[in-house]
Amino acid sequence: MNRRRSPPSAPRRVDDAALLAEQQWLSVESLDLQARGVAHREQGKVVFIDDALPGERVQVRVVRSKPSWEQARVLQRSRSASTRVEPRCPHFGVCGGCSMQHIDLRAQIAFKQRTLEDDLQHLAGVRAQQMLRPLAGPDWGYRQRARLTVRRVPSKGGVLVGFHERASSFVADMRVCPVLPPRVSALLVPLRELVAGMSCPDRIPQIELAAGDGDPVLVLRHLEPLDAQDLDRLRDFAARHGVQWWLQPGGPATAAALDAGSPLPAYSLPEFGLRMPFRPTDFTQVNQQVNRALVSRALRLLQPRRAERVADWFCGLGNFTLPLATLAGSVLGVEGSESLLERARDNATACGLAQRVRFEAANLFEIDAPALRARGAFDKWLVDPPREGALALCKALVQAMAGTDALAAPRRIVYVSCNPATLARDAGVLVHQGGYVLRAAGVVNMFPHTSHIESMAVFELPA
C-alpha cells in the first residue's frame, strides 16, 4: 500500500502520531458486531480493524481517530488466525452485503452464540439454563429476499445493480453474488443491461427479490411511468430468464404484477402441511430452509396442546400462527400491519384453519396492561418482534400479573429475536420483574457470512 513518506534525507518526525501509529503492531483480541477486529493500544485506546481476526498480530494504518477509539486497516500480518478462510465472493471487502466470508462458518456461528450469551449476561444479568444447539442451513445461495440498489454510474460503464459498498452509499460493482440463489446471481449483469435500455434508467432506484418455492419474483421500483417498450422489455426478460415481474410506482401497497392474474409467490411449511402465499413486498424470512427449522423448533419448545389457548404476538402473515393452529385449541395472532393480517386470514381459510385462529390489529409497541387483560388469559405465548423488540408487551405482562385483578400469566413463552440486545433487555424484564426463568436460548444462523444474529429464547414460570 502506498504511503506518503518524508524524503530520504529528511529526519523522521517523531511527533507525527499517524506515522508512529502505523509502526505499531497490535494483537487482535475479539470481534465487534460489524465483524471488525478489536485491539487495544498500550494506553488502553480501542482500535477497530477491518479484516482482522482474533489471534492475529497486525500492523495497521489508522483511517479515523477519536479521543477514545480509532478505526484502522491492516497493512500486514505476522500471523493469520486459524479461523481465517478465503472468501468465496470476488467482491467481498468492497460489497457491504457480507461481513464474515473470511471467517470459517463454524467460527461465525460460535461468535454469534457468544454474542447472545454476552448480551444476556451483561445487558440483563441473566443466563440460560441450557444453550440450544445452533440452527443452521445452507451456507450459500440461501438469500431468497434481497433489496438490490440500481444506479446509473457512467464512470463505471453504465448501470450498476447490487448491494451498497461497505459503509458507503455507493453501489458495489457486482457481477456475481454467492449468497443469492444461483439463478438470481446470474441475473445481475443482464439486469444492468435491461435497466440501461429502458426509458428512465435514472428513475429506477431498486429491484427487490422475493423468491418462494417457485420462480423468483422481481419487484421493479420506478419513479416515473414506464412506456410500452419498457413493458415489452420486461416481459421478454421474464420469458428468457424464468422470473415474474411486479411493478411498484409508489409505496409497498402500490406493487402489482406486471400481468394481471399472475399467482402470488408462496413458501411451504411441509411439516405442518401448509402453503403460505405472500405479496412480494410482505415481510417473509430471508432463508426459507432455516425458517422451516425455526418454526419447527419454536413449536417443539412451546409444546402447544389441543386444550390450550395460545397467543402469537407480532404474527405477520401467520408464519408461526398457522402451524400453532394445527396443534393448539385456539390461537390469537396480533400484528400491526393490516395488509399482513389480510394475507394471514386468507391463508388460514385456504388451509382450513379459520375456526381455530383469530387475528387482530394492534400497535404492540404501545400496548399496556389493560389492553392485555382485555384479551384474556393465554396458556402460552410466542413472540416474534422486529429489531426494536417487545419491551412494551413484556412490561404490560408484568403489570397485568400484579394486583387483585391479576391476569393469569402464560406458563411458557418462546421469544424469537432478530436482535440479541433487545432480546436481552426484554429478558431482563421477564426474569427480574416477571419471575420467569430463562430455560434455554440459542442462535439461528439465518444469515450466514453476515453479522446478523437471529436467536430464540424460552421463558417459563417456575412450578
C-alpha beads as a LAMMPS data file, in Angstrom:
LAMMPS data file: protein, C-alpha beads

463 atoms
462 bonds

1 atom types
1 bond types

-500.0 500.0 xlo xhi
-500.0 500.0 ylo yhi
-500.0 500.0 zlo zhi

Masses

1 110.0

Atoms # bond

1 1 1 0.000 0.000 0.000
2 1 1 1.429 3.392 -0.980
3 1 1 2.018 5.728 1.915
4 1 1 3.222 9.257 1.931
5 1 1 6.770 9.418 3.316
6 1 1 9.311 12.127 4.081
7 1 1 12.214 12.468 1.613
8 1 1 15.047 10.066 2.483
9 1 1 17.331 12.907 3.553
10 1 1 14.824 14.372 5.977
11 1 1 14.739 13.163 9.612
12 1 1 11.643 11.291 10.741
13 1 1 9.138 13.493 12.522
14 1 1 8.767 11.745 15.873
15 1 1 5.713 13.865 16.675
16 1 1 3.775 12.512 13.698
17 1 1 1.222 10.400 15.587
18 1 1 -0.235 8.846 12.446
19 1 1 3.146 7.521 11.275
20 1 1 4.004 6.239 14.731
21 1 1 0.637 4.501 14.934
22 1 1 1.318 2.753 11.629
23 1 1 4.557 1.326 13.010
24 1 1 2.876 -0.320 15.968
25 1 1 1.875 -3.964 15.893
26 1 1 -1.380 -4.810 17.600
27 1 1 -2.784 -8.108 18.883
28 1 1 -6.405 -8.665 17.880
29 1 1 -8.469 -9.776 20.855
30 1 1 -12.059 -10.132 19.643
31 1 1 -14.624 -9.128 17.024
32 1 1 -17.172 -6.345 17.235
33 1 1 -20.729 -6.610 15.921
34 1 1 -19.582 -5.483 12.460
35 1 1 -17.024 -8.334 12.366
36 1 1 -14.099 -5.929 12.761
37 1 1 -11.117 -6.966 14.834
38 1 1 -10.809 -5.251 18.219
39 1 1 -7.410 -4.415 19.724
40 1 1 -6.112 -2.029 22.376
41 1 1 -3.115 0.250 22.346
42 1 1 -0.805 0.309 25.362
43 1 1 -2.622 3.322 26.770
44 1 1 -5.928 1.442 26.539
45 1 1 -7.344 3.120 23.429
46 1 1 -9.633 0.801 21.445
47 1 1 -8.789 0.142 17.799
48 1 1 -11.362 -1.343 15.393
49 1 1 -9.560 -3.029 12.499
50 1 1 -11.125 -4.066 9.191
51 1 1 -10.214 -7.590 8.009
52 1 1 -8.547 -8.603 11.273
53 1 1 -9.451 -11.676 13.322
54 1 1 -8.870 -12.700 16.947
55 1 1 -5.444 -14.242 17.423
56 1 1 -3.810 -12.247 14.645
57 1 1 -0.912 -9.852 15.053
58 1 1 -1.273 -6.957 12.640
59 1 1 0.326 -3.700 11.627
60 1 1 -2.299 -1.071 10.896
61 1 1 -2.944 2.263 9.239
62 1 1 -5.350 4.496 11.146
63 1 1 -8.096 5.873 8.904
64 1 1 -10.161 7.582 11.587
65 1 1 -9.256 8.724 15.075
66 1 1 -11.367 9.843 18.019
67 1 1 -10.335 10.531 21.635
68 1 1 -11.380 7.059 22.862
69 1 1 -11.151 4.895 19.721
70 1 1 -9.601 4.520 16.294
71 1 1 -10.588 2.795 13.089
72 1 1 -7.776 1.159 11.145
73 1 1 -6.892 -1.032 8.190
74 1 1 -4.370 -3.830 8.057
75 1 1 -1.005 -3.150 6.430
76 1 1 0.461 -6.589 7.100
77 1 1 0.104 -9.624 9.359
78 1 1 2.760 -11.512 11.249
79 1 1 0.370 -14.436 11.650
80 1 1 -3.112 -15.395 10.452
81 1 1 -5.892 -16.791 12.605
82 1 1 -6.772 -20.468 12.252
83 1 1 -10.365 -19.392 11.605
84 1 1 -9.421 -17.351 8.516
85 1 1 -10.621 -18.743 5.166
86 1 1 -10.555 -17.489 1.589
87 1 1 -13.749 -15.545 0.794
88 1 1 -15.766 -17.153 -1.983
89 1 1 -17.073 -13.871 -3.407
90 1 1 -14.686 -11.760 -5.527
91 1 1 -16.462 -8.626 -4.284
92 1 1 -16.007 -9.367 -0.579
93 1 1 -14.428 -6.449 1.250
94 1 1 -15.978 -3.908 -1.097
95 1 1 -19.609 -5.056 -1.129
96 1 1 -21.420 -4.448 2.144
97 1 1 -23.750 -7.432 1.789
98 1 1 -21.468 -9.770 3.769
99 1 1 -19.007 -9.075 6.566
100 1 1 -17.815 -12.564 7.594
101 1 1 -16.909 -14.537 4.469
102 1 1 -13.276 -14.540 5.603
103 1 1 -14.237 -16.483 8.761
104 1 1 -14.816 -20.243 8.932
105 1 1 -18.548 -20.919 9.178
106 1 1 -18.247 -22.770 12.492
107 1 1 -16.380 -19.800 13.930
108 1 1 -19.088 -17.442 12.614
109 1 1 -21.754 -19.393 14.476
110 1 1 -19.629 -19.593 17.631
111 1 1 -19.172 -15.800 17.513
112 1 1 -22.935 -15.304 17.259
113 1 1 -23.582 -17.696 20.136
114 1 1 -21.050 -15.877 22.332
115 1 1 -22.606 -12.540 21.428
116 1 1 -26.028 -13.804 22.520
117 1 1 -24.646 -15.179 25.796
118 1 1 -22.696 -11.977 26.485
119 1 1 -25.691 -9.735 25.799
120 1 1 -27.918 -11.791 28.098
121 1 1 -25.310 -11.698 30.857
122 1 1 -24.029 -8.131 30.564
123 1 1 -27.196 -6.308 29.460
124 1 1 -29.743 -8.237 31.523
125 1 1 -27.817 -10.155 34.160
126 1 1 -29.370 -13.476 33.158
127 1 1 -28.029 -16.821 31.999
128 1 1 -29.892 -19.517 30.146
129 1 1 -30.098 -22.832 31.962
130 1 1 -29.415 -24.514 28.620
131 1 1 -27.760 -23.245 25.449
132 1 1 -29.534 -24.719 22.450
133 1 1 -27.653 -26.255 19.559
134 1 1 -27.352 -23.572 16.843
135 1 1 -29.806 -23.909 13.965
136 1 1 -28.165 -23.704 10.552
137 1 1 -28.999 -24.364 6.924
138 1 1 -27.368 -23.832 3.531
139 1 1 -24.196 -21.741 3.573
140 1 1 -24.553 -20.313 0.044
141 1 1 -27.385 -19.423 -2.309
142 1 1 -29.761 -19.058 0.620
143 1 1 -30.857 -15.435 0.312
144 1 1 -34.376 -15.502 -1.099
145 1 1 -35.145 -11.928 -0.066
146 1 1 -32.905 -9.039 -1.091
147 1 1 -33.174 -5.359 -1.986
148 1 1 -30.793 -4.504 -4.812
149 1 1 -29.986 -0.855 -5.393
150 1 1 -29.989 0.388 -9.000
151 1 1 -27.870 3.358 -10.029
152 1 1 -26.568 4.679 -13.336
153 1 1 -22.839 5.377 -12.963
154 1 1 -21.318 6.388 -16.323
155 1 1 -17.788 6.262 -14.899
156 1 1 -18.257 2.525 -14.271
157 1 1 -19.732 1.709 -17.634
158 1 1 -23.431 2.383 -17.117
159 1 1 -25.974 0.898 -14.721
160 1 1 -24.991 -0.943 -11.533
161 1 1 -27.310 -3.370 -9.754
162 1 1 -26.299 -4.695 -6.351
163 1 1 -25.789 -4.060 -2.654
164 1 1 -24.178 -0.924 -1.273
165 1 1 -20.458 -0.843 -0.759
166 1 1 -19.370 -1.367 2.810
167 1 1 -20.066 1.718 4.953
168 1 1 -20.934 3.724 1.834
169 1 1 -23.857 4.984 -0.214
170 1 1 -22.129 3.843 -3.419
171 1 1 -23.370 0.725 -5.181
172 1 1 -20.901 -2.143 -5.422
173 1 1 -19.840 -3.126 -8.935
174 1 1 -21.206 -6.669 -8.526
175 1 1 -21.266 -9.317 -11.224
176 1 1 -21.928 -12.353 -9.032
177 1 1 -23.275 -12.916 -5.514
178 1 1 -22.784 -16.343 -3.921
179 1 1 -25.376 -15.761 -1.188
180 1 1 -28.142 -15.152 -3.728
181 1 1 -29.765 -18.176 -5.404
182 1 1 -27.512 -19.091 -8.367
183 1 1 -30.157 -18.269 -10.955
184 1 1 -30.604 -14.813 -9.396
185 1 1 -26.853 -14.201 -9.119
186 1 1 -26.638 -14.960 -12.845
187 1 1 -29.122 -12.119 -13.496
188 1 1 -27.003 -9.289 -12.052
189 1 1 -25.330 -8.399 -15.345
190 1 1 -28.466 -8.973 -17.510
191 1 1 -30.404 -6.712 -15.128
192 1 1 -27.859 -3.948 -15.699
193 1 1 -28.356 -4.243 -19.441
194 1 1 -32.142 -4.339 -19.060
195 1 1 -32.335 -1.159 -16.971
196 1 1 -29.802 0.658 -19.170
197 1 1 -32.073 0.142 -22.183
198 1 1 -35.249 1.425 -20.517
199 1 1 -36.754 4.866 -20.977
200 1 1 -35.955 6.135 -17.456
201 1 1 -32.869 4.329 -16.053
202 1 1 -32.173 7.237 -13.687
203 1 1 -35.646 6.851 -12.149
204 1 1 -35.393 3.187 -11.187
205 1 1 -33.869 3.124 -7.653
206 1 1 -34.176 -0.536 -6.719
207 1 1 -35.138 -4.079 -7.660
208 1 1 -36.395 -6.279 -4.830
209 1 1 -36.089 -10.064 -4.887
210 1 1 -38.892 -12.102 -3.325
211 1 1 -38.380 -15.795 -4.001
212 1 1 -40.649 -18.513 -2.679
213 1 1 -40.881 -22.132 -3.746
214 1 1 -41.347 -21.258 -7.431
215 1 1 -39.768 -18.857 -9.911
216 1 1 -38.121 -15.740 -8.446
217 1 1 -40.242 -12.602 -8.289
218 1 1 -38.558 -9.257 -9.006
219 1 1 -40.227 -6.018 -7.914
220 1 1 -39.169 -3.033 -10.025
221 1 1 -39.427 0.273 -8.172
222 1 1 -39.911 3.075 -10.709
223 1 1 -40.399 6.769 -10.042
224 1 1 -41.780 7.576 -13.499
225 1 1 -44.350 5.703 -15.600
226 1 1 -42.930 3.021 -17.887
227 1 1 -43.712 3.155 -21.587
228 1 1 -44.943 0.301 -23.791
229 1 1 -41.431 -0.590 -24.925
230 1 1 -40.299 -0.835 -21.297
231 1 1 -43.094 -3.291 -20.547
232 1 1 -42.207 -5.351 -23.610
233 1 1 -38.578 -5.478 -22.458
234 1 1 -39.670 -6.678 -19.027
235 1 1 -41.898 -9.400 -20.490
236 1 1 -39.124 -10.579 -22.803
237 1 1 -36.667 -10.660 -19.869
238 1 1 -39.145 -12.680 -17.790
239 1 1 -39.664 -15.213 -20.567
240 1 1 -35.928 -15.664 -21.185
241 1 1 -34.884 -15.909 -17.532
242 1 1 -37.871 -17.569 -15.850
243 1 1 -38.819 -14.751 -13.457
244 1 1 -42.008 -12.873 -12.657
245 1 1 -42.109 -9.059 -12.613
246 1 1 -44.063 -6.851 -10.258
247 1 1 -44.101 -3.068 -10.666
248 1 1 -44.026 -0.644 -7.736
249 1 1 -44.663 3.006 -8.686
250 1 1 -45.135 4.187 -5.080
251 1 1 -45.124 2.649 -1.608
252 1 1 -45.266 -1.114 -0.981
253 1 1 -49.062 -1.164 -1.273
254 1 1 -48.834 0.012 -4.920
255 1 1 -46.918 -3.083 -6.049
256 1 1 -48.792 -5.161 -8.629
257 1 1 -47.930 -7.966 -11.024
258 1 1 -46.886 -6.845 -14.480
259 1 1 -49.514 -9.165 -15.945
260 1 1 -52.888 -9.476 -14.224
261 1 1 -53.709 -12.936 -12.974
262 1 1 -50.155 -13.879 -12.085
263 1 1 -50.150 -16.100 -8.971
264 1 1 -48.717 -14.862 -5.694
265 1 1 -45.378 -16.332 -4.713
266 1 1 -45.595 -18.798 -1.819
267 1 1 -43.415 -20.761 0.559
268 1 1 -44.238 -24.035 2.244
269 1 1 -44.027 -25.467 5.754
270 1 1 -44.203 -29.178 4.869
271 1 1 -44.096 -30.460 8.449
272 1 1 -47.440 -28.774 9.070
273 1 1 -48.930 -29.270 5.605
274 1 1 -49.070 -25.527 4.972
275 1 1 -48.576 -23.373 1.909
276 1 1 -48.157 -19.649 2.573
277 1 1 -48.822 -17.262 -0.350
278 1 1 -47.496 -13.715 0.109
279 1 1 -47.174 -10.445 -1.739
280 1 1 -43.570 -9.757 -2.787
281 1 1 -43.457 -6.633 -0.604
282 1 1 -44.658 -8.530 2.506
283 1 1 -42.154 -9.424 5.191
284 1 1 -41.014 -13.038 4.930
285 1 1 -37.842 -14.663 6.184
286 1 1 -34.726 -14.397 4.028
287 1 1 -33.757 -18.053 4.356
288 1 1 -36.688 -20.407 3.817
289 1 1 -34.863 -23.621 4.725
290 1 1 -33.789 -22.170 8.048
291 1 1 -37.266 -20.715 8.539
292 1 1 -38.763 -24.223 8.352
293 1 1 -36.322 -25.400 11.022
294 1 1 -37.028 -22.262 13.086
295 1 1 -40.800 -22.812 13.089
296 1 1 -40.366 -26.489 13.909
297 1 1 -38.058 -25.803 16.869
298 1 1 -40.187 -22.950 18.199
299 1 1 -43.262 -25.160 18.339
300 1 1 -41.381 -28.079 19.893
301 1 1 -40.140 -25.741 22.609
302 1 1 -43.539 -24.155 23.166
303 1 1 -45.334 -27.540 23.258
304 1 1 -48.850 -26.302 22.396
305 1 1 -51.641 -28.714 23.329
306 1 1 -55.096 -29.146 21.848
307 1 1 -56.766 -27.850 25.027
308 1 1 -54.638 -24.708 25.215
309 1 1 -55.127 -21.113 24.150
310 1 1 -52.013 -19.579 22.585
311 1 1 -51.105 -16.008 21.580
312 1 1 -48.754 -15.160 18.701
313 1 1 -47.558 -11.579 19.095
314 1 1 -46.153 -9.764 16.028
315 1 1 -47.652 -12.573 13.964
316 1 1 -47.057 -11.108 10.488
317 1 1 -48.747 -13.187 7.805
318 1 1 -49.028 -16.184 10.144
319 1 1 -45.602 -17.825 9.848
320 1 1 -45.988 -19.228 13.373
321 1 1 -49.726 -18.679 13.872
322 1 1 -50.962 -21.220 11.345
323 1 1 -48.572 -24.000 12.432
324 1 1 -49.678 -23.292 16.009
325 1 1 -53.306 -23.630 14.929
326 1 1 -52.630 -27.194 13.735
327 1 1 -51.681 -28.159 17.310
328 1 1 -53.375 -25.811 19.798
329 1 1 -57.048 -25.458 20.621
330 1 1 -57.225 -21.792 19.634
331 1 1 -54.700 -19.174 18.582
332 1 1 -54.816 -15.381 18.556
333 1 1 -52.450 -13.656 16.147
334 1 1 -51.780 -9.955 16.770
335 1 1 -49.978 -7.708 14.278
336 1 1 -49.741 -4.007 13.489
337 1 1 -49.928 -4.334 9.701
338 1 1 -53.414 -4.719 8.241
339 1 1 -52.026 -5.878 4.904
340 1 1 -50.162 -8.753 6.570
341 1 1 -53.267 -9.689 8.539
342 1 1 -55.260 -9.812 5.311
343 1 1 -52.801 -12.372 3.975
344 1 1 -52.878 -14.285 7.272
345 1 1 -56.668 -14.562 7.221
346 1 1 -56.690 -15.682 3.589
347 1 1 -54.049 -18.307 4.317
348 1 1 -55.927 -19.563 7.385
349 1 1 -59.068 -20.016 5.311
350 1 1 -57.199 -21.714 2.468
351 1 1 -55.575 -24.123 4.936
352 1 1 -58.851 -24.949 6.697
353 1 1 -57.765 -23.363 9.981
354 1 1 -60.105 -20.367 10.171
355 1 1 -62.110 -21.915 13.032
356 1 1 -59.058 -22.257 15.260
357 1 1 -57.341 -18.943 14.681
358 1 1 -58.319 -15.308 15.055
359 1 1 -56.329 -12.237 14.028
360 1 1 -56.352 -8.728 15.485
361 1 1 -54.622 -5.497 14.505
362 1 1 -52.842 -3.636 17.322
363 1 1 -49.799 -1.434 17.845
364 1 1 -47.767 -3.709 20.093
365 1 1 -45.179 -1.004 20.706
366 1 1 -47.804 0.864 22.734
367 1 1 -49.763 -1.978 24.343
368 1 1 -50.468 -1.656 28.080
369 1 1 -51.727 -3.858 30.897
370 1 1 -55.447 -3.011 30.459
371 1 1 -55.276 -3.907 26.757
372 1 1 -53.581 -7.169 27.670
373 1 1 -56.181 -8.024 30.305
374 1 1 -58.956 -7.291 27.805
375 1 1 -57.701 -10.128 25.597
376 1 1 -57.923 -12.634 28.431
377 1 1 -55.522 -15.297 29.643
378 1 1 -53.374 -17.478 27.425
379 1 1 -51.634 -20.697 28.347
380 1 1 -48.584 -19.914 26.200
381 1 1 -47.107 -17.102 24.132
382 1 1 -44.990 -16.918 21.036
383 1 1 -43.304 -13.534 20.491
384 1 1 -41.523 -12.644 17.234
385 1 1 -40.881 -8.880 17.166
386 1 1 -38.794 -6.763 14.766
387 1 1 -35.388 -5.440 15.802
388 1 1 -36.956 -2.981 18.265
389 1 1 -38.022 -5.905 20.451
390 1 1 -41.138 -6.278 22.593
391 1 1 -40.476 -4.047 25.593
392 1 1 -43.994 -2.615 25.882
393 1 1 -45.501 -6.088 25.655
394 1 1 -43.181 -7.500 28.333
395 1 1 -43.836 -4.554 30.655
396 1 1 -47.580 -4.853 30.093
397 1 1 -47.437 -8.528 31.043
398 1 1 -45.549 -7.827 34.253
399 1 1 -48.037 -5.102 35.207
400 1 1 -51.038 -7.264 34.279
401 1 1 -49.728 -10.059 36.522
402 1 1 -49.808 -7.742 39.573
403 1 1 -52.718 -6.552 41.720
404 1 1 -56.013 -8.029 42.861
405 1 1 -57.289 -8.490 39.295
406 1 1 -54.059 -10.135 38.192
407 1 1 -54.036 -11.759 34.783
408 1 1 -53.144 -15.438 34.707
409 1 1 -49.735 -15.335 33.076
410 1 1 -48.665 -17.650 30.246
411 1 1 -46.696 -20.545 31.728
412 1 1 -44.242 -20.605 28.827
413 1 1 -43.025 -18.001 26.334
414 1 1 -40.940 -18.667 23.253
415 1 1 -39.316 -15.433 22.063
416 1 1 -37.828 -15.330 18.546
417 1 1 -35.473 -12.399 18.078
418 1 1 -33.503 -10.719 15.301
419 1 1 -31.565 -8.514 17.746
420 1 1 -29.830 -10.088 20.763
421 1 1 -29.534 -6.730 22.524
422 1 1 -33.296 -6.113 22.611
423 1 1 -33.910 -9.769 23.466
424 1 1 -31.575 -9.354 26.443
425 1 1 -33.333 -6.150 27.530
426 1 1 -36.748 -7.843 27.389
427 1 1 -35.370 -10.947 29.104
428 1 1 -34.349 -8.727 31.998
429 1 1 -37.953 -7.553 32.385
430 1 1 -39.415 -11.058 32.219
431 1 1 -36.873 -12.579 34.618
432 1 1 -36.226 -9.827 37.159
433 1 1 -39.722 -8.303 37.232
434 1 1 -41.998 -11.079 35.990
435 1 1 -40.468 -14.019 37.831
436 1 1 -39.785 -16.062 34.710
437 1 1 -36.834 -18.402 34.353
438 1 1 -34.759 -18.386 31.177
439 1 1 -34.816 -22.107 30.460
440 1 1 -32.965 -22.095 27.131
441 1 1 -31.520 -19.855 24.422
442 1 1 -29.611 -20.292 21.189
443 1 1 -28.784 -18.738 17.846
444 1 1 -30.305 -19.340 14.432
445 1 1 -27.892 -18.774 11.546
446 1 1 -30.482 -17.213 9.254
447 1 1 -27.850 -15.030 7.522
448 1 1 -24.568 -16.929 7.012
449 1 1 -21.495 -14.761 6.296
450 1 1 -23.129 -11.691 7.852
451 1 1 -23.011 -10.457 11.427
452 1 1 -26.812 -10.501 11.694
453 1 1 -27.865 -12.624 14.678
454 1 1 -31.219 -14.373 14.872
455 1 1 -31.930 -16.176 18.135
456 1 1 -34.543 -17.896 20.255
457 1 1 -35.220 -17.989 23.990
458 1 1 -37.596 -19.979 26.188
459 1 1 -39.034 -18.458 29.367
460 1 1 -41.058 -20.394 31.900
461 1 1 -42.755 -19.682 35.189
462 1 1 -41.451 -21.963 37.937
463 1 1 -43.939 -24.578 39.144

Bonds

1 1 1 2
2 1 2 3
3 1 3 4
4 1 4 5
5 1 5 6
6 1 6 7
7 1 7 8
8 1 8 9
9 1 9 10
10 1 10 11
11 1 11 12
12 1 12 13
13 1 13 14
14 1 14 15
15 1 15 16
16 1 16 17
17 1 17 18
18 1 18 19
19 1 19 20
20 1 20 21
21 1 21 22
22 1 22 23
23 1 23 24
24 1 24 25
25 1 25 26
26 1 26 27
27 1 27 28
28 1 28 29
29 1 29 30
30 1 30 31
31 1 31 32
32 1 32 33
33 1 33 34
34 1 34 35
35 1 35 36
36 1 36 37
37 1 37 38
38 1 38 39
39 1 39 40
40 1 40 41
41 1 41 42
42 1 42 43
43 1 43 44
44 1 44 45
45 1 45 46
46 1 46 47
47 1 47 48
48 1 48 49
49 1 49 50
50 1 50 51
51 1 51 52
52 1 52 53
53 1 53 54
54 1 54 55
55 1 55 56
56 1 56 57
57 1 57 58
58 1 58 59
59 1 59 60
60 1 60 61
61 1 61 62
62 1 62 63
63 1 63 64
64 1 64 65
65 1 65 66
66 1 66 67
67 1 67 68
68 1 68 69
69 1 69 70
70 1 70 71
71 1 71 72
72 1 72 73
73 1 73 74
74 1 74 75
75 1 75 76
76 1 76 77
77 1 77 78
78 1 78 79
79 1 79 80
80 1 80 81
81 1 81 82
82 1 82 83
83 1 83 84
84 1 84 85
85 1 85 86
86 1 86 87
87 1 87 88
88 1 88 89
89 1 89 90
90 1 90 91
91 1 91 92
92 1 92 93
93 1 93 94
94 1 94 95
95 1 95 96
96 1 96 97
97 1 97 98
98 1 98 99
99 1 99 100
100 1 100 101
101 1 101 102
102 1 102 103
103 1 103 104
104 1 104 105
105 1 105 106
106 1 106 107
107 1 107 108
108 1 108 109
109 1 109 110
110 1 110 111
111 1 111 112
112 1 112 113
113 1 113 114
114 1 114 115
115 1 115 116
116 1 116 117
117 1 117 118
118 1 118 119
119 1 119 120
120 1 120 121
121 1 121 122
122 1 122 123
123 1 123 124
124 1 124 125
125 1 125 126
126 1 126 127
127 1 127 128
128 1 128 129
129 1 129 130
130 1 130 131
131 1 131 132
132 1 132 133
133 1 133 134
134 1 134 135
135 1 135 136
136 1 136 137
137 1 137 138
138 1 138 139
139 1 139 140
140 1 140 141
141 1 141 142
142 1 142 143
143 1 143 144
144 1 144 145
145 1 145 146
146 1 146 147
147 1 147 148
148 1 148 149
149 1 149 150
150 1 150 151
151 1 151 152
152 1 152 153
153 1 153 154
154 1 154 155
155 1 155 156
156 1 156 157
157 1 157 158
158 1 158 159
159 1 159 160
160 1 160 161
161 1 161 162
162 1 162 163
163 1 163 164
164 1 164 165
165 1 165 166
166 1 166 167
167 1 167 168
168 1 168 169
169 1 169 170
170 1 170 171
171 1 171 172
172 1 172 173
173 1 173 174
174 1 174 175
175 1 175 176
176 1 176 177
177 1 177 178
178 1 178 179
179 1 179 180
180 1 180 181
181 1 181 182
182 1 182 183
183 1 183 184
184 1 184 185
185 1 185 186
186 1 186 187
187 1 187 188
188 1 188 189
189 1 189 190
190 1 190 191
191 1 191 192
192 1 192 193
193 1 193 194
194 1 194 195
195 1 195 196
196 1 196 197
197 1 197 198
198 1 198 199
199 1 199 200
200 1 200 201
201 1 201 202
202 1 202 203
203 1 203 204
204 1 204 205
205 1 205 206
206 1 206 207
207 1 207 208
208 1 208 209
209 1 209 210
210 1 210 211
211 1 211 212
212 1 212 213
213 1 213 214
214 1 214 215
215 1 215 216
216 1 216 217
217 1 217 218
218 1 218 219
219 1 219 220
220 1 220 221
221 1 221 222
222 1 222 223
223 1 223 224
224 1 224 225
225 1 225 226
226 1 226 227
227 1 227 228
228 1 228 229
229 1 229 230
230 1 230 231
231 1 231 232
232 1 232 233
233 1 233 234
234 1 234 235
235 1 235 236
236 1 236 237
237 1 237 238
238 1 238 239
239 1 239 240
240 1 240 241
241 1 241 242
242 1 242 243
243 1 243 244
244 1 244 245
245 1 245 246
246 1 246 247
247 1 247 248
248 1 248 249
249 1 249 250
250 1 250 251
251 1 251 252
252 1 252 253
253 1 253 254
254 1 254 255
255 1 255 256
256 1 256 257
257 1 257 258
258 1 258 259
259 1 259 260
260 1 260 261
261 1 261 262
262 1 262 263
263 1 263 264
264 1 264 265
265 1 265 266
266 1 266 267
267 1 267 268
268 1 268 269
269 1 269 270
270 1 270 271
271 1 271 272
272 1 272 273
273 1 273 274
274 1 274 275
275 1 275 276
276 1 276 277
277 1 277 278
278 1 278 279
279 1 279 280
280 1 280 281
281 1 281 282
282 1 282 283
283 1 283 284
284 1 284 285
285 1 285 286
286 1 286 287
287 1 287 288
288 1 288 289
289 1 289 290
290 1 290 291
291 1 291 292
292 1 292 293
293 1 293 294
294 1 294 295
295 1 295 296
296 1 296 297
297 1 297 298
298 1 298 299
299 1 299 300
300 1 300 301
301 1 301 302
302 1 302 303
303 1 303 304
304 1 304 305
305 1 305 306
306 1 306 307
307 1 307 308
308 1 308 309
309 1 309 310
310 1 310 311
311 1 311 312
312 1 312 313
313 1 313 314
314 1 314 315
315 1 315 316
316 1 316 317
317 1 317 318
318 1 318 319
319 1 319 320
320 1 320 321
321 1 321 322
322 1 322 323
323 1 323 324
324 1 324 325
325 1 325 326
326 1 326 327
327 1 327 328
328 1 328 329
329 1 329 330
330 1 330 331
331 1 331 332
332 1 332 333
333 1 333 334
334 1 334 335
335 1 335 336
336 1 336 337
337 1 337 338
338 1 338 339
339 1 339 340
340 1 340 341
341 1 341 342
342 1 342 343
343 1 343 344
344 1 344 345
345 1 345 346
346 1 346 347
347 1 347 348
348 1 348 349
349 1 349 350
350 1 350 351
351 1 351 352
352 1 352 353
353 1 353 354
354 1 354 355
355 1 355 356
356 1 356 357
357 1 357 358
358 1 358 359
359 1 359 360
360 1 360 361
361 1 361 362
362 1 362 363
363 1 363 364
364 1 364 365
365 1 365 366
366 1 366 367
367 1 367 368
368 1 368 369
369 1 369 370
370 1 370 371
371 1 371 372
372 1 372 373
373 1 373 374
374 1 374 375
375 1 375 376
376 1 376 377
377 1 377 378
378 1 378 379
379 1 379 380
380 1 380 381
381 1 381 382
382 1 382 383
383 1 383 384
384 1 384 385
385 1 385 386
386 1 386 387
387 1 387 388
388 1 388 389
389 1 389 390
390 1 390 391
391 1 391 392
392 1 392 393
393 1 393 394
394 1 394 395
395 1 395 396
396 1 396 397
397 1 397 398
398 1 398 399
399 1 399 400
400 1 400 401
401 1 401 402
402 1 402 403
403 1 403 404
404 1 404 405
405 1 405 406
406 1 406 407
407 1 407 408
408 1 408 409
409 1 409 410
410 1 410 411
411 1 411 412
412 1 412 413
413 1 413 414
414 1 414 415
415 1 415 416
416 1 416 417
417 1 417 418
418 1 418 419
419 1 419 420
420 1 420 421
421 1 421 422
422 1 422 423
423 1 423 424
424 1 424 425
425 1 425 426
426 1 426 427
427 1 427 428
428 1 428 429
429 1 429 430
430 1 430 431
431 1 431 432
432 1 432 433
433 1 433 434
434 1 434 435
435 1 435 436
436 1 436 437
437 1 437 438
438 1 438 439
439 1 439 440
440 1 440 441
441 1 441 442
442 1 442 443
443 1 443 444
444 1 444 445
445 1 445 446
446 1 446 447
447 1 447 448
448 1 448 449
449 1 449 450
450 1 450 451
451 1 451 452
452 1 452 453
453 1 453 454
454 1 454 455
455 1 455 456
456 1 456 457
457 1 457 458
458 1 458 459
459 1 459 460
460 1 460 461
461 1 461 462
462 1 462 463
